[in-house]
């Protein structure tokens, strides 16, 4: 049986956990069960959170991954009764994922490693899937052998705009209350319509300078229909042409409001948007 990593939690959150699903898989690769699978030995390193680990093979250099970096690893995982529940080694294919998108024990533990290192982890239930997780996921203390093959640093966060607190007097203003200014001119004269799809890069801040979302940080552009986003985006991006970069100050009434649903930013929002292309 193969347990495929899925970088979402059982509750659907982004930063939760190598949640896993069963699929049929036949492979004759033999993975030896660790002799100390039942419990961490006395000489294991233990962190304040309760995570235990032991270096099996030293790596090279002194660069450790950060919590938002993407790592490439080989790993095998067992429950304390010695049952192998997942193994990239058995599949013959390493796994890559952002460290803040997996179980807490992995996020903390892999940051202790350097490239080329092999380390064994004893991850307590509260840093894994819990005691009775359900859904085919393993419960209780989990043991992983991890080899860190590579580190891909996360992009640096975009610089907070100097004028994030309020739009300058020179900004363009629409009747609805959106303020904007062009940061970099685009090409051509074609503007998207509300019914068009657009491909953009963007970063968004609250007026106190808090970055709350950024496709730049994720390293991936976003494509969406303009009539399916907040009204301030629907109106504001229509002011742009391909290749243009523009800063938008969007009032609360055209964003998520002053008292938005949990997780959504409140008040006036500031976005730097790059219109990469109009997708008809």
N, C-alpha and C positions, 0 to 999 in steps of 0.2 A: 504494500500500500504506500502511496505517496502523499505526503502532507505538503500542500502548496502554500507558501507564505502569501499573505494578503495584507497590505499595509493599512488596514483599517480595523477599527475595533468592532466588537460585537454590537455596540450601540451606534456604530456608523461614524464615529469621530475620526479625524485625520491623524491625531497624534496618539494613537493608542497602542497598536500591538500586532505584530506578526500573528494576526488571527489566522486560523488555518482551516483548510477544507480537505476532505479526503477524496482522492481519485485513484483509480486502479493504476498500478504500475508494477512492472516486473523488472527486477534488476538483481544480478547475482553478486554484486559487490558486497563483500563482507565488512561490516563495521564492528570493531571490537568494543564491547561494553567496558567502560572504565571500571577498574577494580574498586575505586572509591566512590562509585555512583550513589551509594546509600547516604553518604554524608561527607561534608568537607573535612579533610584531614586537619590536624592541629597546626600544621605549618602553612595553611592557606592564608592568603591576605584577606582581611575582612574590613569592609567599609562601614561607615556610620549607619548606612541604610540597612545593613544586614547582608549585603552581597558579598559572597566569598569567591575567590579566584586563585588560580595557581598557574604560573607560566610553565608551559610544556616545552616551548622552543623559543629562544630569544629572537627578536626581530632586528631590524637595522634602523639606524638613525634615532632621533628623539622627537619626531613630529607625531603628535597625537591628534586624532580627529576631533572636531568640535561637534556640539549637539545638532547643528544644522547641516553638517557635511554629509555627503553621500559616500558610503563605504561599499566596497566589494569584498565579500567574504565567502569562505567555505565553512560549513558548520554541520554538526550533528547534534541532535537533542534526545535526551532520555528522561523518563520518569525514574524515581528512585528505586523502583523494582527492576530496573535494568531494561525496560522496554524502550526500544528506539522508536520515536514517533515522527521524526523528520530528519532528513539529511540531504544537503546539497551535494555532498560527496557521493552518496549513493546514486543521485541523479546524474552526476558527472557534469554539473553546471553550477558555477558560483552564483550567488545572489547579490544584487545591488539595491540599496535603499537608503533614504535619508535617516539619520540616526534618531531624529525626533519623530519618526513615524512608526516606531516599533515599541515593544514592551519596555517598561521602565528599566528593568534589569539589563537589557541590551543597550539602551541609551547611555546608562551610566557605565556599564562594564566595558564596552568597546572603546570608550574614550580613554581607558587605562592603557590601551595597546598602541604599538607602533607597527608600521608595515613589516610584513614577513613574520610577525609573532604568532605563535599558537598558544592559546590560553584556555583553561577549563574554568567554567563558571558554575557555581551553585546559586541559583536564583530563587529566593523565597517566593512563596505564593503571592504575597502582596506586591511584588515587583514583576509578576508574570501574569497569569490569568485568574488567580484566585484559587480557592480550595475546590469549588464546585462550579466550574465555568460553563459547562454544557456546550452544545453545538459542536461536539467532536474535538474540542480543545483539551489539552492535558491539564490536570489540576495538581495543586500542591507544589512542592519544591521541584524545580526542573534543573537538569544538568546539561550544559552545552560545551562542546569543544568547538572553538572558533579559531579560524586562521584569517588574519587580516591581510588581504591581498592588495588593496589599494584604497586611497583616500582622494576624493574629489571635493576640494573646498567649496563651500557655499559662496555664492556671489556676495560681495559686500553690500550692506544696505545702502539704498540711495540717500544722498545728502538731504537733510531736512531743508525745505525752502526758507530763505531769509524772510520772506513775506507770508509765511504760513498763518500768522495770527489774523491777518486781514488783507484784503485785496488793496493794492496801491491805487492812488487816485488816477493813474494813467491806464488802468485796466479797462477793457471794453465791458459794457454792461448791457444785458438784455432786459426787456420789459418784465420778464418773470423774476429777475433778481440774480441771475447767474453773472458772475464776473469772470473774465478770462484775459490772458495775455499770451501772445505767441512767443514761445521760447526758441523755436527753430522753424524757419519757413519750409513749406513743402513744395511739391511740384504740381503743375497743372491747375485747373480751376474747377474740377469736379468734386462736389460735396456729396457725402452719403445721404440717402433718404432714410426716414424712420423705419422703413420696411426692409432696408438693406442689412446684410450681415457685414460686420467689420472685423478686421484682425488688428489687435492693439497690444502694446505694452503699456503698463500703467503702474503707478504707485499712489497710495492714498494715505493722507494724514488727517488727524483731528487738529483743531486750531492751536492746541497746546504742543504741537510737534510730534505727537505719538503716531508712528507708522502702524497702520492696522491691516494693510494688505498691499501686496506687490507681486505682480507677475515677473518683474525683473529679478526679485529674490528667488523665485521658483525656477528661473531660467527658461520659462515657456511663455510664448505669446498666447493670447486668448481670442477666440472667435465667438461672436454672439450676434443675434439680431438686435438692432438698436431699439426696437420697440418692446424689448423684454428686460430692460434694465431700469434703474431709477430714472425718474423724469429728467433730472439734471444731466445725466449722461445722454439720454435720447436727444435732448436739445443741444447740449454742448458739443458733442462729437459731430453733429451736422454742420457746425461752423468750420470744420477742418477739411483739409485736402490731404491726399496721400503724402506720406513723408513728413508731415508737419508734427511738431511737438508743441503742446499747449498746456498751460496751467489753468485749471478751473477751480473757482471758489463756488461751491454749490450750497445754497441755503438749506436749512433743515427740511423745509416743506417740500423741496425737490429731491431730498435724499431719503433718510430713514426716519426723520422727525426728531423731536426733542426727547422723546421717551420711546425709543425703538424696542423691538423684540430683543431678547437676550442674545448677546454676541454681535449685534449690529452697532456701529458707532453712531453717536448722537450729535446733534447740532450741525453747524456748518462744516462741510468737509472739503478738503483741498486735494485735487488730483493732478498729477503730471501724466499726460496722455500722449503717446506717440501713435498716430494712425498709420499703420504699416500698409494696409491695403483695404480696398472696398471689395467685398465679396458679393457679387450680385446674386 
